[in-house]
Amino acid sequence: MLAAIGTTQAAFDPYDVDVWMNGVRVCTAGGPDRPREDVDLTPRATDVLIDLKVGHAAARILTNDLTHDYVHENSAYSS
């Protein structure tokens, strides 16, 4: 997750980033905070909150499921 944030053109201090996954803080000040086992990833939706600690802007991004079953289902037909 932190590597992906680092590929953006956003101006931020990588040593001041906090990240939560499904309500569990997993990164504080750019470093690991909790064991990954503390995050429940069984729900269909995963909520990720990234605080870059710059400005007051916010964004919401929705994406889709790219599991093996999804890709297989959509490759079974041609358009």
mmCIF file of the N, C-alpha and C atoms, coordinates in Angstrom:
data_MODEL
# 
_entry.id   MODEL 
# 
loop_
_atom_site.group_PDB 
_atom_site.id 
_atom_site.type_symbol 
_atom_site.label_atom_id 
_atom_site.label_alt_id 
_atom_site.label_comp_id 
_atom_site.label_asym_id 
_atom_site.label_entity_id 
_atom_site.label_seq_id 
_atom_site.pdbx_PDB_ins_code 
_atom_site.Cartn_x 
_atom_site.Cartn_y 
_atom_site.Cartn_z 
_atom_site.occupancy 
_atom_site.B_iso_or_equiv 
_atom_site.pdbx_formal_charge 
_atom_site.auth_seq_id 
_atom_site.auth_comp_id 
_atom_site.auth_asym_id 
_atom_site.auth_atom_id 
_atom_site.pdbx_PDB_model_num 
ATOM 1   N N  . MET A 1 1  ? 0.823   -1.177  0.000   1.00 0.00 ? 1  MET A N  1 
ATOM 2   C CA . MET A 1 1  ? 0.000   0.000   0.000   1.00 0.00 ? 1  MET A CA 1 
ATOM 3   C C  . MET A 1 1  ? 0.876   1.251   0.000   1.00 0.00 ? 1  MET A C  1 
ATOM 4   N N  . LEU A 1 2  ? 1.878   1.282   0.866   1.00 0.00 ? 2  LEU A N  1 
ATOM 5   C CA . LEU A 1 2  ? 2.753   2.456   0.927   1.00 0.00 ? 2  LEU A CA 1 
ATOM 6   C C  . LEU A 1 2  ? 3.536   2.630   -0.364  1.00 0.00 ? 2  LEU A C  1 
ATOM 7   N N  . ALA A 1 3  ? 3.932   1.546   -0.981  1.00 0.00 ? 3  ALA A N  1 
ATOM 8   C CA . ALA A 1 3  ? 4.652   1.646   -2.256  1.00 0.00 ? 3  ALA A CA 1 
ATOM 9   C C  . ALA A 1 3  ? 3.755   2.265   -3.320  1.00 0.00 ? 3  ALA A C  1 
ATOM 10  N N  . ALA A 1 4  ? 2.483   1.906   -3.333  1.00 0.00 ? 4  ALA A N  1 
ATOM 11  C CA . ALA A 1 4  ? 1.548   2.474   -4.310  1.00 0.00 ? 4  ALA A CA 1 
ATOM 12  C C  . ALA A 1 4  ? 1.341   3.963   -4.064  1.00 0.00 ? 4  ALA A C  1 
ATOM 13  N N  . ILE A 1 5  ? 1.229   4.356   -2.809  1.00 0.00 ? 5  ILE A N  1 
ATOM 14  C CA . ILE A 1 5  ? 1.085   5.780   -2.484  1.00 0.00 ? 5  ILE A CA 1 
ATOM 15  C C  . ILE A 1 5  ? 2.308   6.547   -2.975  1.00 0.00 ? 5  ILE A C  1 
ATOM 16  N N  . GLY A 1 6  ? 3.471   5.952   -2.833  1.00 0.00 ? 6  GLY A N  1 
ATOM 17  C CA . GLY A 1 6  ? 4.710   6.599   -3.228  1.00 0.00 ? 6  GLY A CA 1 
ATOM 18  C C  . GLY A 1 6  ? 4.857   6.808   -4.723  1.00 0.00 ? 6  GLY A C  1 
ATOM 19  N N  . THR A 1 7  ? 4.071   6.108   -5.536  1.00 0.00 ? 7  THR A N  1 
ATOM 20  C CA . THR A 1 7  ? 4.159   6.280   -6.990  1.00 0.00 ? 7  THR A CA 1 
ATOM 21  C C  . THR A 1 7  ? 3.323   7.454   -7.487  1.00 0.00 ? 7  THR A C  1 
ATOM 22  N N  . THR A 1 8  ? 2.547   8.066   -6.599  1.00 0.00 ? 8  THR A N  1 
ATOM 23  C CA . THR A 1 8  ? 1.706   9.193   -7.012  1.00 0.00 ? 8  THR A CA 1 
ATOM 24  C C  . THR A 1 8  ? 2.547   10.469  -7.117  1.00 0.00 ? 8  THR A C  1 
ATOM 25  N N  . GLN A 1 9  ? 1.945   11.497  -7.671  1.00 0.00 ? 9  GLN A N  1 
ATOM 26  C CA . GLN A 1 9  ? 2.619   12.792  -7.753  1.00 0.00 ? 9  GLN A CA 1 
ATOM 27  C C  . GLN A 1 9  ? 2.227   13.702  -6.595  1.00 0.00 ? 9  GLN A C  1 
ATOM 28  N N  . ALA A 1 10 ? 1.504   13.148  -5.624  1.00 0.00 ? 10 ALA A N  1 
ATOM 29  C CA . ALA A 1 10 ? 1.082   13.933  -4.459  1.00 0.00 ? 10 ALA A CA 1 
ATOM 30  C C  . ALA A 1 10 ? 2.309   14.326  -3.632  1.00 0.00 ? 10 ALA A C  1 
ATOM 31  N N  . ALA A 1 11 ? 2.285   15.551  -3.133  1.00 0.00 ? 11 ALA A N  1 
ATOM 32  C CA . ALA A 1 11 ? 3.380   16.027  -2.277  1.00 0.00 ? 11 ALA A CA 1 
ATOM 33  C C  . ALA A 1 11 ? 3.029   15.705  -0.827  1.00 0.00 ? 11 ALA A C  1 
ATOM 34  N N  . PHE A 1 12 ? 3.809   14.830  -0.205  1.00 0.00 ? 12 PHE A N  1 
ATOM 35  C CA . PHE A 1 12 ? 3.574   14.457  1.181   1.00 0.00 ? 12 PHE A CA 1 
ATOM 36  C C  . PHE A 1 12 ? 4.860   13.898  1.765   1.00 0.00 ? 12 PHE A C  1 
ATOM 37  N N  . ASP A 1 13 ? 4.905   13.829  3.084   1.00 0.00 ? 13 ASP A N  1 
ATOM 38  C CA . ASP A 1 13 ? 6.058   13.268  3.790   1.00 0.00 ? 13 ASP A CA 1 
ATOM 39  C C  . ASP A 1 13 ? 5.788   11.781  4.021   1.00 0.00 ? 13 ASP A C  1 
ATOM 40  N N  . PRO A 1 14 ? 6.546   10.876  3.401   1.00 0.00 ? 14 PRO A N  1 
ATOM 41  C CA . PRO A 1 14 ? 6.282   9.446   3.563   1.00 0.00 ? 14 PRO A CA 1 
ATOM 42  C C  . PRO A 1 14 ? 6.464   8.957   5.002   1.00 0.00 ? 14 PRO A C  1 
ATOM 43  N N  . TYR A 1 15 ? 7.106   9.759   5.847   1.00 0.00 ? 15 TYR A N  1 
ATOM 44  C CA . TYR A 1 15 ? 7.288   9.388   7.247   1.00 0.00 ? 15 TYR A CA 1 
ATOM 45  C C  . TYR A 1 15 ? 6.192   9.961   8.132   1.00 0.00 ? 15 TYR A C  1 
ATOM 46  N N  . ASP A 1 16 ? 5.116   10.462  7.502   1.00 0.00 ? 16 ASP A N  1 
ATOM 47  C CA . ASP A 1 16 ? 3.995   11.021  8.263   1.00 0.00 ? 16 ASP A CA 1 
ATOM 48  C C  . ASP A 1 16 ? 2.662   10.509  7.735   1.00 0.00 ? 16 ASP A C  1 
ATOM 49  N N  . VAL A 1 17 ? 2.647   9.323   7.132   1.00 0.00 ? 17 VAL A N  1 
ATOM 50  C CA . VAL A 1 17 ? 1.429   8.745   6.549   1.00 0.00 ? 17 VAL A CA 1 
ATOM 51  C C  . VAL A 1 17 ? 0.831   7.739   7.529   1.00 0.00 ? 17 VAL A C  1 
ATOM 52  N N  . ASP A 1 18 ? -0.484  7.806   7.700   1.00 0.00 ? 18 ASP A N  1 
ATOM 53  C CA . ASP A 1 18 ? -1.207  6.809   8.489   1.00 0.00 ? 18 ASP A CA 1 
ATOM 54  C C  . ASP A 1 18 ? -2.181  6.075   7.567   1.00 0.00 ? 18 ASP A C  1 
ATOM 55  N N  . VAL A 1 19 ? -2.342  4.769   7.790   1.00 0.00 ? 19 VAL A N  1 
ATOM 56  C CA . VAL A 1 19 ? -3.234  3.955   6.957   1.00 0.00 ? 19 VAL A CA 1 
ATOM 57  C C  . VAL A 1 19 ? -4.084  3.061   7.855   1.00 0.00 ? 19 VAL A C  1 
ATOM 58  N N  . TRP A 1 20 ? -5.381  3.005   7.561   1.00 0.00 ? 20 TRP A N  1 
ATOM 59  C CA . TRP A 1 20 ? -6.312  2.105   8.233   1.00 0.00 ? 20 TRP A CA 1 
ATOM 60  C C  . TRP A 1 20 ? -6.922  1.165   7.193   1.00 0.00 ? 20 TRP A C  1 
ATOM 61  N N  . MET A 1 21 ? -7.125  -0.071  7.586   1.00 0.00 ? 21 MET A N  1 
ATOM 62  C CA . MET A 1 21 ? -7.835  -1.043  6.741   1.00 0.00 ? 21 MET A CA 1 
ATOM 63  C C  . MET A 1 21 ? -8.963  -1.642  7.581   1.00 0.00 ? 21 MET A C  1 
ATOM 64  N N  . ASN A 1 22 ? -10.181 -1.487  7.083   1.00 0.00 ? 22 ASN A N  1 
ATOM 65  C CA . ASN A 1 22 ? -11.378 -1.961  7.793   1.00 0.00 ? 22 ASN A CA 1 
ATOM 66  C C  . ASN A 1 22 ? -11.377 -1.522  9.256   1.00 0.00 ? 22 ASN A C  1 
ATOM 67  N N  . GLY A 1 23 ? -11.011 -0.253  9.468   1.00 0.00 ? 23 GLY A N  1 
ATOM 68  C CA . GLY A 1 23 ? -11.067 0.332   10.798  1.00 0.00 ? 23 GLY A CA 1 
ATOM 69  C C  . GLY A 1 23 ? -9.877  0.044   11.694  1.00 0.00 ? 23 GLY A C  1 
ATOM 70  N N  . VAL A 1 24 ? -8.902  -0.694  11.218  1.00 0.00 ? 24 VAL A N  1 
ATOM 71  C CA . VAL A 1 24 ? -7.719  -1.019  12.021  1.00 0.00 ? 24 VAL A CA 1 
ATOM 72  C C  . VAL A 1 24 ? -6.524  -0.244  11.469  1.00 0.00 ? 24 VAL A C  1 
ATOM 73  N N  . ARG A 1 25 ? -5.888  0.550   12.313  1.00 0.00 ? 25 ARG A N  1 
ATOM 74  C CA . ARG A 1 25 ? -4.707  1.288   11.868  1.00 0.00 ? 25 ARG A CA 1 
ATOM 75  C C  . ARG A 1 25 ? -3.566  0.292   11.667  1.00 0.00 ? 25 ARG A C  1 
ATOM 76  N N  . VAL A 1 26 ? -3.039  0.255   10.449  1.00 0.00 ? 26 VAL A N  1 
ATOM 77  C CA . VAL A 1 26 ? -1.966  -0.693  10.121  1.00 0.00 ? 26 VAL A CA 1 
ATOM 78  C C  . VAL A 1 26 ? -0.638  0.001   9.868   1.00 0.00 ? 26 VAL A C  1 
ATOM 79  N N  . CYS A 1 27 ? -0.666  1.334   9.781   1.00 0.00 ? 27 CYS A N  1 
ATOM 80  C CA . CYS A 1 27 ? 0.544   2.102   9.521   1.00 0.00 ? 27 CYS A CA 1 
ATOM 81  C C  . CYS A 1 27 ? 0.443   3.432   10.237  1.00 0.00 ? 27 CYS A C  1 
ATOM 82  N N  . THR A 1 28 ? 1.486   3.771   10.983  1.00 0.00 ? 28 THR A N  1 
ATOM 83  C CA . THR A 1 28 ? 1.572   5.067   11.653  1.00 0.00 ? 28 THR A CA 1 
ATOM 84  C C  . THR A 1 28 ? 2.920   5.676   11.325  1.00 0.00 ? 28 THR A C  1 
ATOM 85  N N  . ALA A 1 29 ? 2.893   6.946   10.940  1.00 0.00 ? 29 ALA A N  1 
ATOM 86  C CA . ALA A 1 29 ? 4.125   7.670   10.623  1.00 0.00 ? 29 ALA A CA 1 
ATOM 87  C C  . ALA A 1 29 ? 4.969   6.917   9.599   1.00 0.00 ? 29 ALA A C  1 
ATOM 88  N N  . GLY A 1 30 ? 4.301   6.337   8.614   1.00 0.00 ? 30 GLY A N  1 
ATOM 89  C CA . GLY A 1 30 ? 5.012   5.683   7.516   1.00 0.00 ? 30 GLY A CA 1 
ATOM 90  C C  . GLY A 1 30 ? 5.542   4.296   7.811   1.00 0.00 ? 30 GLY A C  1 
ATOM 91  N N  . GLY A 1 31 ? 5.245   3.748   8.966   1.00 0.00 ? 31 GLY A N  1 
ATOM 92  C CA . GLY A 1 31 ? 5.759   2.421   9.316   1.00 0.00 ? 31 GLY A CA 1 
ATOM 93  C C  . GLY A 1 31 ? 4.677   1.499   9.820   1.00 0.00 ? 31 GLY A C  1 
ATOM 94  N N  . PRO A 1 32 ? 4.935   0.204   9.808   1.00 0.00 ? 32 PRO A N  1 
ATOM 95  C CA . PRO A 1 32 ? 3.949   -0.773  10.278  1.00 0.00 ? 32 PRO A CA 1 
ATOM 96  C C  . PRO A 1 32 ? 3.522   -0.481  11.710  1.00 0.00 ? 32 PRO A C  1 
ATOM 97  N N  . ASP A 1 33 ? 2.257   -0.743  11.966  1.00 0.00 ? 33 ASP A N  1 
ATOM 98  C CA . ASP A 1 33 ? 1.691   -0.426  13.266  1.00 0.00 ? 33 ASP A CA 1 
ATOM 99  C C  . ASP A 1 33 ? 1.145   -1.665  13.971  1.00 0.00 ? 33 ASP A C  1 
ATOM 100 N N  . ARG A 1 34 ? 0.504   -2.535  13.210  1.00 0.00 ? 34 ARG A N  1 
ATOM 101 C CA . ARG A 1 34 ? -0.147  -3.717  13.773  1.00 0.00 ? 34 ARG A CA 1 
ATOM 102 C C  . ARG A 1 34 ? 0.121   -4.914  12.884  1.00 0.00 ? 34 ARG A C  1 
ATOM 103 N N  . PRO A 1 35 ? 0.021   -6.112  13.430  1.00 0.00 ? 35 PRO A N  1 
ATOM 104 C CA . PRO A 1 35 ? 0.159   -7.312  12.592  1.00 0.00 ? 35 PRO A CA 1 
ATOM 105 C C  . PRO A 1 35 ? -0.991  -7.410  11.596  1.00 0.00 ? 35 PRO A C  1 
ATOM 106 N N  . ARG A 1 36 ? -0.718  -7.911  10.425  1.00 0.00 ? 36 ARG A N  1 
ATOM 107 C CA . ARG A 1 36 ? -1.758  -8.007  9.394   1.00 0.00 ? 36 ARG A CA 1 
ATOM 108 C C  . ARG A 1 36 ? -2.923  -8.883  9.831   1.00 0.00 ? 36 ARG A C  1 
ATOM 109 N N  . GLU A 1 37 ? -2.679  -9.802  10.738  1.00 0.00 ? 37 GLU A N  1 
ATOM 110 C CA . GLU A 1 37 ? -3.742  -10.675 11.224  1.00 0.00 ? 37 GLU A CA 1 
ATOM 111 C C  . GLU A 1 37 ? -4.823  -9.909  11.982  1.00 0.00 ? 37 GLU A C  1 
ATOM 112 N N  . ASP A 1 38 ? -4.526  -8.695  12.427  1.00 0.00 ? 38 ASP A N  1 
ATOM 113 C CA . ASP A 1 38 ? -5.505  -7.882  13.149  1.00 0.00 ? 38 ASP A CA 1 
ATOM 114 C C  . ASP A 1 38 ? -6.586  -7.314  12.237  1.00 0.00 ? 38 ASP A C  1 
ATOM 115 N N  . VAL A 1 39 ? -6.371  -7.361  10.933  1.00 0.00 ? 39 VAL A N  1 
ATOM 116 C CA . VAL A 1 39 ? -7.332  -6.803  9.977   1.00 0.00 ? 39 VAL A CA 1 
ATOM 117 C C  . VAL A 1 39 ? -8.218  -7.925  9.440   1.00 0.00 ? 39 VAL A C  1 
ATOM 118 N N  . ASP A 1 40 ? -9.534  -7.757  9.585   1.00 0.00 ? 40 ASP A N  1 
ATOM 119 C CA . ASP A 1 40 ? -10.483 -8.733  9.067   1.00 0.00 ? 40 ASP A CA 1 
ATOM 120 C C  . ASP A 1 40 ? -10.741 -8.424  7.589   1.00 0.00 ? 40 ASP A C  1 
ATOM 121 N N  . LEU A 1 41 ? -10.239 -9.272  6.719   1.00 0.00 ? 41 LEU A N  1 
ATOM 122 C CA . LEU A 1 41 ? -10.429 -9.085  5.277   1.00 0.00 ? 41 LEU A CA 1 
ATOM 123 C C  . LEU A 1 41 ? -11.474 -10.039 4.704   1.00 0.00 ? 41 LEU A C  1 
ATOM 124 N N  . THR A 1 42 ? -12.292 -10.639 5.563   1.00 0.00 ? 42 THR A N  1 
ATOM 125 C CA . THR A 1 42 ? -13.311 -11.558 5.073   1.00 0.00 ? 42 THR A CA 1 
ATOM 126 C C  . THR A 1 42 ? -14.537 -10.862 4.476   1.00 0.00 ? 42 THR A C  1 
ATOM 127 N N  . PRO A 1 43 ? -14.885 -9.639  4.887   1.00 0.00 ? 43 PRO A N  1 
ATOM 128 C CA . PRO A 1 43 ? -16.040 -8.987  4.247   1.00 0.00 ? 43 PRO A CA 1 
ATOM 129 C C  . PRO A 1 43 ? -15.783 -8.753  2.751   1.00 0.00 ? 43 PRO A C  1 
ATOM 130 N N  . ARG A 1 44 ? -16.846 -8.707  1.982   1.00 0.00 ? 44 ARG A N  1 
ATOM 131 C CA . ARG A 1 44 ? -16.721 -8.482  0.536   1.00 0.00 ? 44 ARG A CA 1 
ATOM 132 C C  . ARG A 1 44 ? -16.086 -7.119  0.241   1.00 0.00 ? 44 ARG A C  1 
ATOM 133 N N  . ALA A 1 45 ? -16.412 -6.129  1.041   1.00 0.00 ? 45 ALA A N  1 
ATOM 134 C CA . ALA A 1 45 ? -15.858 -4.788  0.839   1.00 0.00 ? 45 ALA A CA 1 
ATOM 135 C C  . ALA A 1 45 ? -14.696 -4.567  1.804   1.00 0.00 ? 45 ALA A C  1 
ATOM 136 N N  . THR A 1 46 ? -13.672 -3.891  1.321   1.00 0.00 ? 46 THR A N  1 
ATOM 137 C CA . THR A 1 46 ? -12.540 -3.516  2.157   1.00 0.00 ? 46 THR A CA 1 
ATOM 138 C C  . THR A 1 46 ? -12.448 -1.999  2.171   1.00 0.00 ? 46 THR A C  1 
ATOM 139 N N  . ASP A 1 47 ? -12.454 -1.423  3.348   1.00 0.00 ? 47 ASP A N  1 
ATOM 140 C CA . ASP A 1 47 ? -12.375 0.023   3.500   1.00 0.00 ? 47 ASP A CA 1 
ATOM 141 C C  . ASP A 1 47 ? -10.930 0.393   3.815   1.00 0.00 ? 47 ASP A C  1 
ATOM 142 N N  . VAL A 1 48 ? -10.351 1.259   2.995   1.00 0.00 ? 48 VAL A N  1 
ATOM 143 C CA . VAL A 1 48 ? -8.973  1.708   3.197   1.00 0.00 ? 48 VAL A CA 1 
ATOM 144 C C  . VAL A 1 48 ? -8.990  3.224   3.378   1.00 0.00 ? 48 VAL A C  1 
ATOM 145 N N  . LEU A 1 49 ? -8.418  3.694   4.455   1.00 0.00 ? 49 LEU A N  1 
ATOM 146 C CA . LEU A 1 49 ? -8.320  5.125   4.721   1.00 0.00 ? 49 LEU A CA 1 
ATOM 147 C C  . LEU A 1 49 ? -6.844  5.473   4.799   1.00 0.00 ? 49 LEU A C  1 
ATOM 148 N N  . ILE A 1 50 ? -6.441  6.444   3.990   1.00 0.00 ? 50 ILE A N  1 
ATOM 149 C CA . ILE A 1 50 ? -5.049  6.893   3.952   1.00 0.00 ? 50 ILE A CA 1 
ATOM 150 C C  . ILE A 1 50 ? -5.017  8.363   4.338   1.00 0.00 ? 50 ILE A C  1 
ATOM 151 N N  . ASP A 1 51 ? -4.277  8.683   5.372   1.00 0.00 ? 51 ASP A N  1 
ATOM 152 C CA . ASP A 1 51 ? -4.128  10.070  5.810   1.00 0.00 ? 51 ASP A CA 1 
ATOM 153 C C  . ASP A 1 51 ? -2.710  10.526  5.494   1.00 0.00 ? 51 ASP A C  1 
ATOM 154 N N  . LEU A 1 52 ? -2.589  11.417  4.497   1.00 0.00 ? 52 LEU A N  1 
ATOM 155 C CA . LEU A 1 52 ? -1.282  11.937  4.092   1.00 0.00 ? 52 LEU A CA 1 
ATOM 156 C C  . LEU A 1 52 ? -0.849  13.112  4.956   1.00 0.00 ? 52 LEU A C  1 
ATOM 157 N N  . LYS A 1 53 ? -1.763  13.614  5.781   1.00 0.00 ? 53 LYS A N  1 
ATOM 158 C CA . LYS A 1 53 ? -1.492  14.740  6.686   1.00 0.00 ? 53 LYS A CA 1 
ATOM 159 C C  . LYS A 1 53 ? -1.111  16.012  5.946   1.00 0.00 ? 53 LYS A C  1 
ATOM 160 N N  . VAL A 1 54 ? -1.716  16.219  4.775   1.00 0.00 ? 54 VAL A N  1 
ATOM 161 C CA . VAL A 1 54 ? -1.533  17.467  4.032   1.00 0.00 ? 54 VAL A CA 1 
ATOM 162 C C  . VAL A 1 54 ? -2.899  17.920  3.505   1.00 0.00 ? 54 VAL A C  1 
ATOM 163 N N  . GLY A 1 55 ? -3.228  19.155  3.731   1.00 0.00 ? 55 GLY A N  1 
ATOM 164 C CA . GLY A 1 55 ? -4.465  19.707  3.200   1.00 0.00 ? 55 GLY A CA 1 
ATOM 165 C C  . GLY A 1 55 ? -5.715  19.116  3.815   1.00 0.00 ? 55 GLY A C  1 
ATOM 166 N N  . HIS A 1 56 ? -6.862  19.490  3.208   1.00 0.00 ? 56 HIS A N  1 
ATOM 167 C CA . HIS A 1 56 ? -8.162  19.056  3.716   1.00 0.00 ? 56 HIS A CA 1 
ATOM 168 C C  . HIS A 1 56 ? -8.977  18.335  2.652   1.00 0.00 ? 56 HIS A C  1 
ATOM 169 N N  . ALA A 1 57 ? -8.388  18.022  1.524   1.00 0.00 ? 57 ALA A N  1 
ATOM 170 C CA . ALA A 1 57 ? -9.110  17.356  0.447   1.00 0.00 ? 57 ALA A CA 1 
ATOM 171 C C  . ALA A 1 57 ? -9.366  15.897  0.798   1.00 0.00 ? 57 ALA A C  1 
ATOM 172 N N  . ALA A 1 58 ? -10.397 15.341  0.181   1.00 0.00 ? 58 ALA A N  1 
ATOM 173 C CA . ALA A 1 58 ? -10.724 13.927  0.372   1.00 0.00 ? 58 ALA A CA 1 
ATOM 174 C C  . ALA A 1 58 ? -11.163 13.349  -0.958  1.00 0.00 ? 58 ALA A C  1 
ATOM 175 N N  . ALA A 1 59 ? -11.010 12.067  -1.108  1.00 0.00 ? 59 ALA A N  1 
ATOM 176 C CA . ALA A 1 59 ? -11.448 11.385  -2.328  1.00 0.00 ? 59 ALA A CA 1 
ATOM 177 C C  . ALA A 1 59 ? -11.989 10.016  -1.948  1.00 0.00 ? 59 ALA A C  1 
ATOM 178 N N  . ARG A 1 60 ? -12.933 9.544   -2.728  1.00 0.00 ? 60 ARG A N  1 
ATOM 179 C CA . ARG A 1 60 ? -13.469 8.201   -2.538  1.00 0.00 ? 60 ARG A CA 1 
ATOM 180 C C  . ARG A 1 60 ? -13.292 7.460   -3.854  1.00 0.00 ? 60 ARG A C  1 
ATOM 181 N N  . ILE A 1 61 ? -12.700 6.290   -3.770  1.00 0.00 ? 61 ILE A N  1 
ATOM 182 C CA . ILE A 1 61 ? -12.432 5.497   -4.965  1.00 0.00 ? 61 ILE A CA 1 
ATOM 183 C C  . ILE A 1 61 ? -13.126 4.154   -4.822  1.00 0.00 ? 61 ILE A C  1 
ATOM 184 N N  . LEU A 1 62 ? -13.906 3.798   -5.820  1.00 0.00 ? 62 LEU A N  1 
ATOM 185 C CA . LEU A 1 62 ? -14.562 2.497   -5.844  1.00 0.00 ? 62 LEU A CA 1 
ATOM 186 C C  . LEU A 1 62 ? -13.906 1.666   -6.929  1.00 0.00 ? 62 LEU A C  1 
ATOM 187 N N  . THR A 1 63 ? -13.675 0.421   -6.647  1.00 0.00 ? 63 THR A N  1 
ATOM 188 C CA . THR A 1 63 ? -13.057 -0.460  -7.634  1.00 0.00 ? 63 THR A CA 1 
ATOM 189 C C  . THR A 1 63 ? -13.823 -1.777  -7.646  1.00 0.00 ? 63 THR A C  1 
ATOM 190 N N  . ASN A 1 64 ? -13.415 -2.682  -8.496  1.00 0.00 ? 64 ASN A N  1 
ATOM 191 C CA . ASN A 1 64 ? -14.153 -3.937  -8.590  1.00 0.00 ? 64 ASN A CA 1 
ATOM 192 C C  . ASN A 1 64 ? -13.306 -5.126  -8.187  1.00 0.00 ? 64 ASN A C  1 
ATOM 193 N N  . ASP A 1 65 ? -13.929 -6.251  -8.200  1.00 0.00 ? 65 ASP A N  1 
ATOM 194 C CA . ASP A 1 65 ? -13.331 -7.519  -7.788  1.00 0.00 ? 65 ASP A CA 1 
ATOM 195 C C  . ASP A 1 65 ? -12.525 -8.099  -8.950  1.00 0.00 ? 65 ASP A C  1 
ATOM 196 N N  . LEU A 1 66 ? -11.254 -8.352  -8.747  1.00 0.00 ? 66 LEU A N  1 
ATOM 197 C CA . LEU A 1 66 ? -10.426 -8.954  -9.795  1.00 0.00 ? 66 LEU A CA 1 
ATOM 198 C C  . LEU A 1 66 ? -9.901  -10.319 -9.355  1.00 0.00 ? 66 LEU A C  1 
ATOM 199 N N  . THR A 1 67 ? -10.744 -11.052 -8.645  1.00 0.00 ? 67 THR A N  1 
ATOM 200 C CA . THR A 1 67 ? -10.343 -12.387 -8.224  1.00 0.00 ? 67 THR A CA 1 
ATOM 201 C C  . THR A 1 67 ? -10.306 -13.324 -9.432  1.00 0.00 ? 67 THR A C  1 
ATOM 202 N N  . HIS A 1 68 ? -9.762  -14.483 -9.229  1.00 0.00 ? 68 HIS A N  1 
ATOM 203 C CA . HIS A 1 68 ? -9.681  -15.486 -10.298 1.00 0.00 ? 68 HIS A CA 1 
ATOM 204 C C  . HIS A 1 68 ? -11.065 -15.782 -10.880 1.00 0.00 ? 68 HIS A C  1 
ATOM 205 N N  . ASP A 1 69 ? -12.076 -15.956 -10.034 1.00 0.00 ? 69 ASP A N  1 
ATOM 206 C CA . ASP A 1 69 ? -13.423 -16.271 -10.517 1.00 0.00 ? 69 ASP A CA 1 
ATOM 207 C C  . ASP A 1 69 ? -13.994 -15.148 -11.387 1.00 0.00 ? 69 ASP A C  1 
ATOM 208 N N  . TYR A 1 70 ? -13.761 -13.907 -10.992 1.00 0.00 ? 70 TYR A N  1 
ATOM 209 C CA . TYR A 1 70 ? -14.256 -12.769 -11.773 1.00 0.00 ? 70 TYR A CA 1 
ATOM 210 C C  . TYR A 1 70 ? -13.605 -12.739 -13.153 1.00 0.00 ? 70 TYR A C  1 
ATOM 211 N N  . VAL A 1 71 ? -12.294 -12.875 -13.195 1.00 0.00 ? 71 VAL A N  1 
ATOM 212 C CA . VAL A 1 71 ? -11.574 -12.843 -14.470 1.00 0.00 ? 71 VAL A CA 1 
ATOM 213 C C  . VAL A 1 71 ? -12.007 -14.018 -15.343 1.00 0.00 ? 71 VAL A C  1 
ATOM 214 N N  . HIS A 1 72 ? -12.148 -15.193 -14.769 1.00 0.00 ? 72 HIS A N  1 
ATOM 215 C CA . HIS A 1 72 ? -12.575 -16.374 -15.528 1.00 0.00 ? 72 HIS A CA 1 
ATOM 216 C C  . HIS A 1 72 ? -13.965 -16.159 -16.132 1.00 0.00 ? 72 HIS A C  1 
ATOM 217 N N  . GLU A 1 73 ? -14.899 -15.656 -15.319 1.00 0.00 ? 73 GLU A N  1 
ATOM 218 C CA . GLU A 1 73 ? -16.265 -15.424 -15.805 1.00 0.00 ? 73 GLU A CA 1 
ATOM 219 C C  . GLU A 1 73 ? -16.276 -14.453 -16.968 1.00 0.00 ? 73 GLU A C  1 
ATOM 220 N N  . ASN A 1 74 ? -15.497 -13.402 -16.881 1.00 0.00 ? 74 ASN A N  1 
ATOM 221 C CA . ASN A 1 74 ? -15.525 -12.385 -17.933 1.00 0.00 ? 74 ASN A CA 1 
ATOM 222 C C  . ASN A 1 74 ? -14.661 -12.745 -19.145 1.00 0.00 ? 74 ASN A C  1 
ATOM 223 N N  . SER A 1 75 ? -13.857 -13.768 -19.041 1.00 0.00 ? 75 SER A N  1 
ATOM 224 C CA . SER A 1 75 ? -13.080 -14.202 -20.196 1.00 0.00 ? 75 SER A CA 1 
ATOM 225 C C  . SER A 1 75 ? -13.795 -15.296 -20.975 1.00 0.00 ? 75 SER A C  1 
ATOM 226 N N  . ALA A 1 76 ? -14.934 -15.741 -20.461 1.00 0.00 ? 76 ALA A N  1 
ATOM 227 C CA . ALA A 1 76 ? -15.665 -16.853 -21.081 1.00 0.00 ? 76 ALA A CA 1 
ATOM 228 C C  . ALA A 1 76 ? -16.475 -16.425 -22.297 1.00 0.00 ? 76 ALA A C  1 
ATOM 229 N N  . TYR A 1 77 ? -16.543 -15.169 -22.574 1.00 0.00 ? 77 TYR A N  1 
ATOM 230 C CA . TYR A 1 77 ? -17.275 -14.696 -23.744 1.00 0.00 ? 77 TYR A CA 1 
ATOM 231 C C  . TYR A 1 77 ? -16.438 -13.682 -24.507 1.00 0.00 ? 77 TYR A C  1 
ATOM 232 N N  . SER A 1 78 ? -16.785 -13.473 -25.753 1.00 0.00 ? 78 SER A N  1 
ATOM 233 C CA . SER A 1 78 ? -16.059 -12.466 -26.550 1.00 0.00 ? 78 SER A CA 1 
ATOM 234 C C  . SER A 1 78 ? -17.047 -11.429 -27.026 1.00 0.00 ? 78 SER A C  1 
ATOM 235 N N  . SER A 1 79 ? -16.541 -10.232 -27.239 1.00 0.00 ? 79 SER A N  1 
ATOM 236 C CA . SER A 1 79 ? -17.424 -9.155  -27.710 1.00 0.00 ? 79 SER A CA 1 
ATOM 237 C C  . SER A 1 79 ? -16.917 -8.595  -29.009 1.00 0.00 ? 79 SER A C  1 
# 
